[in-house]
């Protein structure tokens, strides 16, 4: 069974809402994706392509695992900090997990698989990082 695992370092982003504007001269409306969403999708794509070495899942069903690692806040007490390292306390901050999954799955369209409708199983979670950096770990499996 094929599998590709990769990490994306940096501030974790969720899928941004598309912006719709109306041209006051022509009356036409157009929608566009925010720039920070596009750039994060580019980072996810690049990280996948670097690790995949040509592996794709074409039109096969896939499972995706996403784990978000957040920096432990400096304001945490020593006890809570240790609990965070031991995975007894979890981050409840933005971005929402569904938006993280959406940005990752959309970024992998036409790269890892044909369309994100092929994702039949998913696991998404948030934990605190034992390192001083934010990142996500993504694993794409063939089913």
N, C-alpha and C positions, 0 to 999 in steps of 0.2 A: 504494500500500500504506500502510495506517495505521500510525502509530508514535507512542508517547508516551514521553518521557524525563523523569525527575525525580530529585531528590536528597532523601535523608533525613539530616539532620545530627544529631549526637549519638552517644553510645556505641552501638556496633553490638551488637545482640542476636541470639541464635539462638532458635529455637523451644524453649520450655521444656516439659518433660515434664508431662503432665496429672497432677494429684494426685487420688488416690482415697482417700476417707475413709469410715469406717463409723459410722453413728449407733448408739451403744451402747444407746439406748432402743428404737428401732424395728427395728434389725438391717439396715436398708437401707443400701446403699452409693451414693455419688454421686461423680462426677468433676468436677473444675473445672480451668480453665486458670489458671496463675499470673498475678497482676496485672501484673507487669512485661512478660510476653508480650502481654497484652491492650493495654497502653498503647503498646508499640512497634508493634503491628499498627494501632492507631488513627493513629499518626504516619505510617505508610506509606500508609494509606488517604487521609489528609488531603493528603499531598504529591502523590499520584496525582490526586486530584480537582481540586487547584489547577492542575495543568499540563494535565490532559486536556481541560478545557473541553467536557465532554459526550461525548467519544470513548469508545466501548466496543467490545468485540470479540464481544459476544453469545455465540453458540455456535460461532464460527469457531476454527480452530486458531491458536495463538499461539506465538511464540518469546520467551524472556525472557533478558535479559543483566543480570547483577548484578556490580558491581565494588565491593569493600569497600576503603576507604582508611583505614589505621591511622596513628596518630601515631608518628613515629620516636622511639624511646626516648632519653631524655637520656643514658643510660649508654653509648650507642654511640660508638665512636671516630670521629674526623673521617673517616677512610677508609671505614669501614662506613656512616657517615651518607651520604657521597657515593654509595656503591654503592646504598644504599636509594633515594636520589633518582633515580639512573640506572636503577632497576628491575633491578639485578643481584643484589639481596638481597630476599627476600620474608618477610613475617611468618608465623610458624608458631604463632601463639597462638590461643586460643579467641576467638570461637565457631567451631565447625566449619562449613565451607561448606554442607554439606547442611542444617544447622539454620537457617542464614541464608536459604537458598533456600526452605525450608519456611515460615518466618515471613512472608516476602515474598509467596509464592504464596498462602498462606492468607489474608493480609490483603486481597489483591485479588479474592478470591471475591465474587461478586455485585456487584462494583464495576467492575472492568475487564473481567471475563469471567464467564460463568455459574458455571464450576467449574474448579479448577486442573488437572483431568484434561485440559483443552484445551491445556495446555502440552506441545508436542511437541518443542521444541528448547530447550536452556538452555546458557548459558555463565556460570560463576560463578568469580570470582577474588579474591585478596587481594593488595594492594600497599601500599606505604608512601605516605602523603600528603606532598606538598611544603608543605602548609599545617599550621597547628597545631591541627587539628581532625579528628575522626573523622566519616566519613559514608559512605553507600552511594549509588552511582549505579545507577539501574534504567532499562532500556529495554524496553518491551513492543512487539513487532512483530506485525502480522498476517502469516500465512504464505500 
